[in-house]
Amino acid sequence: MTAELAVGMPVVVLLLVAVLTLAAASTAQMRAADAARAGARQVAVSAEPSAVHAAVAQVAGPDAGVTVTRDGEWVRVVVTRPVVGGWFSRGPLRATGEAVAWVEP
């Protein structure tokens, strides 16, 4: 009984970590996409960079990075944020969301 538990427990823990990481990644991806849409909407109606950064930070959190690129009448907003927070936020797992909007005249 003890040998089976010693072999099976690491597998269960590894599976649990994989499922929790997948759930955190999908949540971070949705928040990054929502933040990119909010930022693109803000650029479309107001060209102030501080308003765009505030909208992105409100949706994706203060540790999100935002890039705004203009191409004529169109604007592209790319938001990246870490999948996990805390000590692991500098890790390689990052979620990215992108949105394009037509700038109001």
CORKA-V101084 format. One record per residue. RES is the residue in one small letter. PHI is phi in radians with two decimals (* if undefined). PSI is psi as a letter, one per 40 degrees, with the letter a starting at -180 (none if undefined). OMEGA is omega as a letter, one per 40 degrees, with the letter a starting at -180 (none if undefined). Layout:
((RES/PHI/PSI/OMEGA) (RES/PHI/PSI/OMEGA))
//
This chain:
((m/*/d/a) (t/-1.20/d/i) (a/-1.14/d/i) (e/-1.12/d/i) (l/-1.17/d/i) (a/-1.16/d/i) (v/-1.44/d/a) (g/-1.40/d/a) (m/-1.11/d/i) (p/-1.08/d/i) (v/-1.15/d/i) (v/-1.14/d/i) (v/-1.13/d/i) (l/-1.10/d/i) (l/-1.13/d/i) (l/-1.11/d/i) (v/-1.09/d/i) (a/-1.11/d/i) (v/-1.17/d/i) (l/-1.17/d/i) (t/-1.16/d/i) (l/-1.11/d/i) (a/-1.15/d/i) (a/-1.15/d/i) (a/-1.17/d/i) (s/-1.20/d/i) (t/-1.15/d/i) (a/-1.13/d/i) (q/-1.13/d/i) (m/-1.14/d/i) (r/-1.16/d/i) (a/-1.17/d/i) (a/-1.16/d/i) (d/-1.11/d/i) (a/-1.17/d/i) (a/-1.13/d/i) (r/-1.12/d/i) (a/-1.13/d/i) (g/-1.16/d/i) (a/-1.14/d/i) (r/-1.08/d/a) (q/-1.16/d/i) (v/-1.15/d/a) (a/-1.11/d/a) (v/-1.81/d/a) (s/-2.54/h/a) (a/-1.53/e/a) (e/-1.38/h/a) (p/-1.09/d/a) (s/-1.16/d/i) (a/-1.19/d/i) (v/-1.15/d/i) (h/-1.11/d/i) (a/-1.16/d/i) (a/-1.14/d/i) (v/-1.15/d/i) (a/-1.13/d/i) (q/-1.13/d/a) (v/-1.54/d/a) (a/-1.69/e/a) (g/1.84/i/a) (p/-1.25/e/a) (d/-1.59/e/i) (a/-1.46/i/i) (g/-1.80/i/a) (v/-2.31/h/i) (t/-2.22/h/i) (v/-2.00/h/a) (t/-2.18/h/i) (r/-1.74/i/i) (d/-2.44/g/a) (g/1.23/b/a) (e/-1.52/e/a) (w/-1.91/i/i) (v/-2.29/h/i) (r/-2.05/h/i) (v/-2.04/h/i) (v/-2.05/h/a) (v/-2.05/h/i) (t/-2.13/i/i) (r/-2.59/i/i) (p/-1.20/i/i) (v/-1.23/d/i) (v/-2.05/i/a) (g/-1.82/a/i) (g/1.28/b/a) (w/-1.14/d/a) (f/-1.61/e/a) (s/-1.20/e/i) (r/-1.50/e/a) (g/-1.23/i/a) (p/-1.36/e/a) (l/-1.43/h/i) (r/-2.28/i/i) (a/-1.78/i/a) (t/-2.24/h/i) (g/-2.20/i/a) (e/-2.39/i/i) (a/-2.52/i/i) (v/-2.16/h/i) (a/-2.46/i/i) (w/-1.52/h/a) (v/-1.39/h/i) (e/-1.13/i/i) (p/-1.27/none/none))
//
